[in-house]
Amino acid sequence: MRNHYTVGTLDALAVIEDWNLDFVSGSILKYLQRQEHKGQQEQDRLKVLWYAAYLVTRSREYADRVVTDAKEISNGKNVDRCSE
């Protein structure tokens, strides 16, 4: 297992298997765990956000929209979806 999937004594795959996580939940754990260690922190955080939005809604379109909004907000754009 690569170092960015192990934090302290915890290995992402071992935790995923031990907790019997599904693919989506396991992906959230994996990207959370490696975000500080692989050099792609923003990209990994956006992946966590995408998978979390998908886990709740099971909608790829909604998850894509959440990530797009997050990118726009982080770039200083005002995103107001309340009027939709």
PyMOL commands that set and color helices and strands:
alter all, ss='L'
color gray80, all
select helices_A, chain A and resi 3-5+12-18+23-34+41-57+60-74
alter helices_A, ss='H'
color red, helices_A
select strands_A, chain A and resi 6-7+10-11
alter strands_A, ss='S'
color yellow, strands_A
deselect
rebuild
show_as cartoon
